[in-house]
Every structure is written in C-alpha cells, then in structure tokens.
Amino acid sequence: MPRPRSLTPERIAAAALTVIDRDGLAALSMRTVAKELGLSTMALYRYVRDRGELERLVVELVLGAVDTGPPPPDASWRARVEVMVRRLRDTVGAHPSVVPLTLTHRHRSPSVLRWSETVLAILTEAGFAGGQRVIALRGLLAYVIGAIQLEHLGSLSGEGTVAVSALPPDEFPYMSETARHARNVGAEEEFIGGLTVLLRGLRPSAGPGPTRG
C-alpha cells in the first residue's frame, strides 16, 4: 500500500516537536507522535524505524532553521563567532527541551555540521589550529548548550535564586549576596556577558594568518 503523500518526514518531525514542546522530552515516543498525527502506532512504523529516527528528524527540523552562512567578513573574528553563537542560541532556545537531542545526534545533523564548519573557518582565519581549534569549538558549543539549559531550567529569576538569596549570610555570605544581585540580571545580559568572557579568553597561538579582533 503506498504511503500517503502528505505524511512527509517534515510533517512527522513537526508532530514530534509539538509533543516535546508541549509535554517535554520524556513524552516523546512512537505512540505519542502517532496519536498527534492521527495514526495508529503500527502505522507510524511504516514511515519511521524507531524513536531514534524520530529524534534525528526533530533535531534536523530545529537546527535546519539556523542560518549557517558566514557573517560579514569585515568584522573581527570574535564578532563573527558571536553572530554564529547567537544564531544557534536563538533557534534552539525556542525549543529548549530539544537540547539533549542535539548533543546525541549532532554528528548526524547536516545543519550542525554546516554551523561548525563556518565557525571553524572563522577560527582558522584567526589563527587557531590543531588541538587549540578543537578546544575553541567545543568550548563554544558547551557554552551555548549550557546557557540555554540554565536560562530555561534554572533562570536567575527562578525559585533557585530566591532560595539561595535567603540563605543565612553568616554561613553563606558570598552565595547569598551574589544571588541577591543575580535577581536583577536579565537572560540576555547573562548570556552575552558569559559569551564575552569566553571570547576574551580565546586567543590563537602565534602562527600564520590574520588575527583581527
């Protein structure tokens, strides 16, 4: 029996993403996605092998929206890297529950590979090479992924900060005071502030190639 032409991988991915956004990553299953599509679970198996394939479809749907083209070349390398990191954060941040899937399936995602290729080209032009370039890329990925999770699962305006600010100052003087200041730091300020610190700490070793910025 031929497959319905309307049930494309994109439509299946969109249904799976709806389940994740609404009910969380733990709710993702062949059964819940089939229900979202108005199918029986067995019918969905005609289109998707297993949950792993569902996850890969979702990752590519989300990350496929990231602009992976190189930023304008007239800016410094740090400014161009910041553009790339912002693009990834803004796109994935709209679906924070998908973040763990991006870690699992990033090696199979053409969009992640293209994003990484663009960032590596910027770093290479700036003079990064070898293991230093590896660490720079991994550090940037670790920062943006961790920042998204902190923003949505442990924001500075959340209950955790309130609880820490109420700790007894005689026992936790630095934690309680810092938490009180943290309540006034917005998500954008926190993200850009942390990224600025990271980028300032990235310095290419001496070698050939321009190192603007």
C-alpha positions as CSV (number, residue, x, y, z in Angstrom):
1,M,0.0,0.0,0.0
2,P,1.6,3.3,-1.0
3,R,2.3,5.9,1.7
4,P,0.1,9.0,1.9
5,R,2.0,11.7,0.1
6,S,1.1,14.2,2.9
7,L,2.9,12.3,5.6
8,T,6.4,13.6,4.9
9,P,9.5,13.4,7.2
10,E,8.9,17.1,7.9
11,R,5.3,16.6,9.0
12,I,6.4,13.7,11.3
13,A,9.2,15.8,12.7
14,A,6.8,18.7,13.3
15,A,4.4,16.4,15.2
16,A,7.2,15.1,17.3
17,L,8.4,18.6,18.1
18,T,4.8,19.5,19.1
19,V,4.8,16.7,21.6
20,I,8.2,17.7,23.0
21,D,7.3,21.4,23.3
22,R,4.0,20.7,24.9
23,D,4.8,17.7,27.2
24,G,8.6,17.5,27.5
25,L,11.2,15.3,26.0
26,A,10.2,12.3,28.2
27,A,6.8,12.3,26.5
28,L,8.4,11.6,23.1
29,S,7.5,8.1,21.8
30,M,6.2,6.4,18.7
31,R,2.8,6.2,20.4
32,T,2.5,9.9,21.3
33,V,3.7,11.0,17.8
34,A,1.3,8.6,16.1
35,K,-1.5,10.0,18.2
36,E,-0.5,13.6,17.3
37,L,-0.7,12.6,13.6
38,G,-4.0,10.7,14.0
39,L,-2.4,7.4,13.2
40,S,-2.0,4.0,15.0
41,T,1.4,3.3,16.4
42,M,1.9,0.5,14.0
43,A,1.1,2.7,11.0
44,L,3.8,5.2,12.1
45,Y,6.4,2.3,12.0
46,R,5.8,2.3,8.2
47,Y,7.5,5.7,8.0
48,V,9.9,5.8,11.0
49,R,12.0,2.9,12.3
50,D,12.1,3.8,15.9
51,R,12.4,6.7,18.4
52,G,16.0,7.3,17.5
53,E,14.9,8.2,14.0
54,L,12.2,10.4,15.4
55,E,14.8,12.2,17.4
56,R,17.1,12.8,14.4
57,L,14.1,14.2,12.4
58,V,13.4,16.6,15.2
59,V,17.0,17.7,15.5
60,E,17.2,18.5,11.9
61,L,13.9,20.3,11.8
62,V,15.0,22.6,14.6
63,L,18.6,23.1,13.6
64,G,17.7,23.4,9.9
65,A,16.4,26.8,10.8
66,V,19.8,28.0,11.9
67,D,21.5,30.4,9.5
68,T,24.9,28.7,8.9
69,G,26.2,31.2,6.3
70,P,29.3,33.2,7.1
71,P,28.8,36.6,8.8
72,P,30.2,39.7,7.0
73,P,34.0,39.4,6.8
74,D,34.7,43.0,7.7
75,A,34.0,42.3,11.4
76,S,36.5,40.9,13.9
77,W,36.7,37.2,14.3
78,R,35.2,37.4,17.8
79,A,32.3,39.5,16.5
80,R,31.7,36.9,13.7
81,V,31.8,34.0,16.2
82,E,29.3,35.8,18.4
83,V,27.0,36.1,15.5
84,M,27.2,32.4,14.9
85,V,26.6,31.6,18.6
86,R,23.7,33.9,18.8
87,R,22.1,32.3,15.8
88,L,22.3,28.8,17.4
89,R,21.1,30.1,20.7
90,D,18.1,31.9,19.3
91,T,17.0,29.0,17.2
92,V,17.5,26.2,19.7
93,G,16.4,28.4,22.6
94,A,12.9,28.4,21.1
95,H,12.7,24.6,21.8
96,P,14.9,24.1,25.0
97,S,13.7,20.6,25.6
98,V,15.4,19.5,22.4
99,V,18.8,20.5,23.6
100,P,19.7,16.9,24.9
101,L,18.9,15.6,21.5
102,T,21.2,18.0,19.8
103,L,24.0,16.5,21.9
104,T,23.1,13.0,21.0
105,H,22.6,13.5,17.2
106,R,24.8,16.4,16.4
107,H,27.3,14.3,14.4
108,R,24.4,13.2,12.1
109,S,22.9,16.6,11.6
110,P,23.9,18.4,8.4
111,S,22.9,21.7,9.9
112,V,25.1,21.3,12.9
113,L,28.0,20.2,10.7
114,R,27.5,23.3,8.5
115,W,27.3,25.6,11.5
116,S,30.5,24.0,12.9
117,E,32.2,24.3,9.5
118,T,31.5,28.0,9.4
119,V,32.8,28.6,12.9
120,L,35.9,26.6,12.3
121,A,36.6,28.6,9.1
122,I,36.4,31.8,11.2
123,L,38.7,30.3,13.9
124,T,41.2,29.1,11.3
125,E,41.4,32.5,9.7
126,A,42.0,34.0,13.2
127,G,45.0,31.7,13.6
128,F,43.6,28.8,15.6
129,A,44.9,25.4,14.6
130,G,45.2,21.8,15.8
131,G,44.1,21.0,19.4
132,Q,43.5,24.7,20.2
133,R,40.9,24.9,17.5
134,V,39.2,21.8,18.8
135,I,39.0,23.2,22.3
136,A,37.7,26.6,21.0
137,L,34.9,24.9,19.1
138,R,34.0,22.6,21.9
139,G,34.1,25.4,24.4
140,L,31.7,27.5,22.3
141,L,29.3,24.6,21.9
142,A,29.5,23.7,25.6
143,Y,28.7,27.4,26.4
144,V,25.7,27.8,24.2
145,I,24.2,24.5,25.2
146,G,24.7,25.0,28.9
147,A,23.5,28.6,28.7
148,I,20.2,27.5,27.0
149,Q,19.6,24.9,29.7
150,L,20.4,27.3,32.5
151,E,18.1,30.0,31.0
152,H,15.1,27.7,30.7
153,L,15.7,25.2,33.6
154,G,17.4,27.4,36.2
155,S,17.0,31.0,35.3
156,L,18.3,33.7,37.6
157,S,14.7,34.9,38.1
158,G,13.6,31.5,39.2
159,E,13.0,29.8,42.6
160,G,16.6,28.7,42.9
161,T,17.9,32.2,43.1
162,V,15.3,33.2,45.6
163,A,16.1,30.3,47.8
164,V,19.9,31.0,47.7
165,S,19.4,34.7,48.4
166,A,17.6,33.7,51.6
167,L,20.5,31.6,52.9
168,P,21.9,32.7,56.3
169,P,24.6,35.3,55.5
170,D,26.8,34.2,58.3
171,E,27.1,30.7,56.8
172,F,26.9,31.6,53.0
173,P,28.0,35.3,52.8
174,Y,29.1,35.1,49.1
175,M,26.3,32.9,47.8
176,S,23.5,34.9,49.4
177,E,24.9,38.2,48.4
178,T,25.6,37.1,44.8
179,A,22.1,35.6,44.5
180,R,20.5,38.9,45.5
181,H,22.4,40.6,42.7
182,A,21.6,37.8,40.3
183,R,17.9,38.5,40.5
184,N,18.5,41.8,38.7
185,V,20.4,40.2,35.8
186,G,18.3,39.5,32.7
187,A,18.7,36.5,30.5
188,E,20.2,38.4,27.6
189,E,22.7,40.2,29.8
190,E,23.7,36.9,31.4
191,F,24.2,35.2,28.0
192,I,26.1,38.0,26.4
193,G,28.2,38.6,29.5
194,G,29.3,35.0,29.7
195,L,30.0,34.8,26.0
196,T,32.1,37.9,26.2
197,V,34.2,36.4,28.9
198,L,34.7,33.2,26.9
199,L,35.6,35.0,23.7
200,R,38.1,37.3,25.5
201,G,39.8,34.1,26.9
202,L,40.1,32.6,23.4
203,R,43.4,33.6,21.9
204,P,45.1,31.9,18.9
205,S,48.7,30.8,19.3
206,A,51.3,32.6,17.3
207,G,51.2,31.4,13.7
208,P,50.4,32.3,10.1
209,G,47.2,34.0,9.2
210,P,45.4,37.2,10.2
211,T,44.2,37.6,13.7
212,R,41.8,40.6,13.6
213,G,39.9,41.3,16.8
